[in-house]
Amino acid sequence: MMNSKRIKTIILRIGFVWLGIVFVFCKGKPESQNDQKSQKVERIQTGLAVDSLMLDINGDGMTDKIKLMTANEKANRILEVKLGQGAEEYKTIAINNEMITCSACGYQGGDPYISLNANEGGFMVNLEHITLYFVYESPDNIYLKKMNILTVKQTPESIQEKHEVYTEKDFGKVEFSKVGSDFRALLN
């Protein structure tokens, strides 16, 4: 007669064998682009939330969410636009992980990110020297409407601040997901 410890060991071994078989058969197919995109979103959702903004970006009466996340202090931040689907459910419609650099990547090693704010027809991303204005046109089209770049110049008498305002007339229609951290490159 077998003792109970030996029976448990045999059962565990059988379980691990079955788990291995299931793993091999489920892994099989190469990932499609949609699978890769959903895995990217899953990784993003496990990131640390930095900030969020609740608003009705598309005017459908449901609350939508703009969410800023980070994986760690040395990684670019991930900005995600989610449309409300009702009952606390959201659908991600746009992701940008190039626009907002890491928490120590600003001037003099500071955090370049300041805030997210609602704006007429969309939202604003405030960074240390620039404010970006995004508008919602459709689930497939959130684009940069305007940017306000602050330049600072030291003179012998004082510090002069100048705001350079550019609109889509200056840089064309740039999709949310295509805005990188080199904002002046959009003007060329």
N, C-alpha and C positions, 0 to 999 in steps of 0.2 A: 504494500500500500504506500502511495506517495504522500509525503507530508505537504501541508498547505503552502509552505514557502516555495517548494519546487513547482507546484501547480501554478502559483502566481508568476514565477519566472517564465514558465513555458507560455502562459497566456500573454505576457508582455512581449516575448519574442515573436509570437504569431502576430500580435498587433503591429509591431514595428515592420515586419515583413509586408503586411497588407498596406501600411502607410507608404512604404517605399514603392510598392506596385502602383498605388493610386497616384503618387507624385510623378512617376515616370510617365504614366499614361496621360495625365492632365497637362504636363509641361509641353509635350510633343510639338505643337505648331509654332512656327516663328511668329513674332508679334507683328500685328498690322499697325499702321499709323494711328488708328483710333485707339488700339490697345495701349500704345506708347503714350498717347495724349492722356488717356484716363489714368495711367500709372503716374504720369507727371502731376496730374491734379491730386491724386491720392497722396503723393509725397508732399505736395504743397499743403494739403489739409492737415498733415501731421506737424507742420511748422509752427513756430511760436507766433501768436498774434501780436502785432505791434500796435495796430490802430484799426478802426473800422468806422464806417459812415453808413447810416441808415437813411434812405430817401426813396422817393418814387421817381426813378430816373426815366422810366418809359411812359409815365402818365396813365397807367392802367388801374390805379387805385390800390395796388399791392406794394408793400414795402420791399425795396431792393437793397442790396448790400454791396458796399465797396469795402474790401478787406485787404489790409497790408500785413504781410507775414515775413518772417525771416527764419532761415534754417539755423544760422549762427551769426555771430558778430562780424565775420569776415566775408560773408556771402551777400550778393545783391539781394535786395528785398523783392518780394513777389507781391504785385498788386493784382487783385482779382475782382472782376465785376460779376455780380450774381443777380439774376432776376428772380423776384419772388414768385413762387408757384402756389402760394397759399399754404396754410397750416405749418408755418415755420420751415417750409421746404424752399430751396433755392437751386437754380440752375446756373452753372458757370457759363458765361458767354464770352468772356475775354480775360486773358492773362498777359501780364507783362512782367518779365523778370530782368529787364535791362535798364529801365528808367531810373530806379532809385538804388543807388549804390549802398555799400555796407555802412554800418553804424559808425565806423571810424574812417570813412572815406571822404569826408568833407574837408573844407579848408581848415588848415591847422589841426588836422586829425579829428575834427568834430563830426557830429552826425549831420548829414546834409538834409535829412528829412525833418520837416516842421509839423505839417498837419494835412488832413483831408477836410474839405468843406464843400457843402452843397452850393451850387451855382445855378443860375437860370438855365434850365434845360440840360443840366449835367452836374459836373463836380470839378473841383480844383484840387491840384496837388501842389502844396507849398513846400518848396525846398529852400535851402539857405540863400540862394541867389536868383531863384527863378520861380515863377508861379505858372503852372500849366493849366489851361482850361480845356476840359473835354466835354463834348456833347454827345448825346445819344440820338442816333438817327433810326436805327433798327437793330435787332439782335445781332446782325452781322456787321454793323457799322457804328462803332463808337470811335470818334476821331478827335484829333487835336484841333481846337478852334482858334486858340490864341495863346501866346506866351509872353510873359512880362519878365525881361531879364534885367536884373539890377547890376549896375557896374559902379564900382567905388574907386575914386581917384583921390590920392593924398596930394594936397597942395601945401605950400608953406603956411597958408593962413588957416586951412580947415580940411575937412574931408568932404568931397563932393559926391553926392549920389545922383545917378542918372538912371531912369527907367527907359529901357528900349522895349517898345511894344510891337509885336509882330502878330499878324493874323494869317489865316489860311491863304489869303491873297499873296502873302510873301513866301510861304513854304508849301503850298498845295494842300491837298487833303491827305493827311497822314493818319493811318489807322492807329488806334490805341496800342495794339500789340507790337507795332513797329517803331515806337518812340524809344530811342536809346538814351544813354546818359550824356552824349555829346549833342547838346541841343542846337548849337550853332551850325552843326553839319546839316541840319534840316533846312537851313537858309540857302545853301549852295545849290 
